[in-house]
Each structure stands twice: as C-alpha cells, then as structure tokens.
C-alpha cells in the first residue's frame, strides 16, 4: 500500500545558526513539499516546521538525509 501522507517534523534547536540552512534546503526541494507549517514558541529558543512530503521517493529521501546533517536540527517522521 502506498503512503498517502508522509509528515516530517523539523525541530530547529538553534534558529540563529540553523534556520538559514534549513530554509535553503526546503527551497531546493520545494518540488517534494506539498504543505508547510511553521510553529514558533517564544518560551523556547527554537521552532518546529511540519512538512507534508509527496512525489519522487529518491528526492524525498535525499531531502531527509540532508536535513539530518544540519547541526542543531532534529527530524522526526510519520506516515499514513
């Protein structure tokens, strides 16, 4: 059964150092990002970006792999 929704949560722990790199990567992989939601929390330093991925499996995996390489960033996934 093919996944209908692939949700990726990106927790940016240090926005001052990681946000720009994450933003660049998301722009470069815009073809596999169907939906994006940003959540900021003033009581903590970081923020969360929730993405709904779709499209080419290799591109989605490459995107995940590159996000995981960014310092001060945590990635979590779920699919339905």
SULBEL-V327172 format. One record per residue. RES is the residue in one small letter. PHI is phi in whole degrees, 0 to 359 (999 if undefined). Layout:
BEGIN
res=[RES	RES]
phi=[PHI	PHI]
END
This chain:
BEGIN
res=[x	x	x	x	x	x	x	x	x	x	x	x	x	x	x	x	x	x	x	x	x	x	x	x	x	x	x	x	x	x	x	x	x	x	x	x	x	x	x	x	x	x	x	x	x	x	x	x	x	x	x	x	x	x	x	x	x	x	x	x	x	x	x	x	x	x	x	x	x	x	x	x	x	x	x	x	x	x	x	x]
phi=[999	283	291	269	225	241	256	239	253	245	261	263	283	230	303	298	254	250	302	299	293	296	300	300	295	296	296	294	251	304	292	252	255	275	221	223	226	255	233	255	225	293	281	237	288	262	209	237	241	252	238	254	266	206	101	300	298	294	293	298	293	298	300	301	300	290	298	297	278	281	295	69	230	239	242	228	227	209	217	229]
END
